[in-house]
Amino acid sequence: MNKKILVILIVAVILMNGCALKKSDNVLNVLNWSSYIPDSVIRDFEEETGIIVNYGTYSSNEECLAKVQSAKEGTYDLIFPSDYMIELMIKRDLIQKMDLSQLKNLGNINPNYLGLSYDQGNEYSVPFIAASVVIAVNRDMVTDEISTYQDLLSKNYRNDIVMLDDQRIVIGMALLALGYDMNETDPEKLEEAGDWLLELKPNIKAYDSDSPKTFLISRETALGVIWNAEAALAVQENPNIEIIIPEEGFAVSIDNFAIPKNAKHIENAYRFIDYILRDDVMVKIIEDYPYKNVNKKAEASLPESYLKNHAANIQDAVFHRGSFVENIGKDIVLYDKLWAEIK
């Protein structure tokens, strides 16, 4: 072969390999809750940065944990665990410390949601969005007064309740209904909670964390124990759905950005986090998925439809009356056993 041609071929191969490497590095592998970031926001990020986002989802913190633990190293670059799961993942060495200096929009976050107990220095996580459990009641179908979880035991609601498919939230609800701490680990109190949930079971039509609002909007159920954003979207479809903050207490949650220990595309993860922390981007997210906003700068641009929706715009004073799910360590096996018996 002519030496000149050989040199040209070698250079071409090197350039092709370099381009392939660059292309493979120009991605971001995200694992997030379903129905949390609009596709349009993902597309806008891809167009603005040239980074291709591979997007996977989960329906519970436990599913997120299972996927992260079982995946090959480097499978995920960015995940969105809730408060107690952040603490657990720190202890299991599953997530890495964050370089907050790379986030120029970090100052947009409401300081009330920084430095919380599960990650006091925000060394491993940055808040994304918050949520609260509420009771949603279709007043076209239910006229009874409802203010507590205990009210849901009424035989009037046979096969008429949609419930979150989340063992910590549901068992925690039962504990609160009985006057206990929602993170209780005493076996006798958990047994009481199990009995309470078995009494409630005939009233539950479905466990659904992905789209419980659908049951309310379609009138398949008259009541729901669901996250506030799902309730807010149901209210948009039917203003006669009433939102109730349970008297016994309620679970609250903050979902966070976190970078897995062996992420491959860390710089891209920071670019995505910083993009989402922009106030204009957060407004787009909140408009589609009206959870509780923790982005202080975005507050001025939130639409009236969000601000006036009491399910979406949970006031800080109300939110801080709620309780976080806590990491209970090895006692989680008690919840696993109880959950298996209930479902």
Helices and strands as residue ranges (DSSP letters): H 3-25, E 27-33, H 39-49, E 52-58, H 61-70, E 78-79, H 83-91, G 100-102, G 106-108, G 111-113, G 117-119, E 126-138, G 150-153, G 155-157, E 161-163, H 167-177, H 187-200, G 201-203, E 204-207, H 213-217, E 223-227, H 228-237, E 241-244, E 251-257, H 266-276, H 279-288, G 296-301, H 304-307, H 316-319, E 323-324, G 329-331, H 332-342
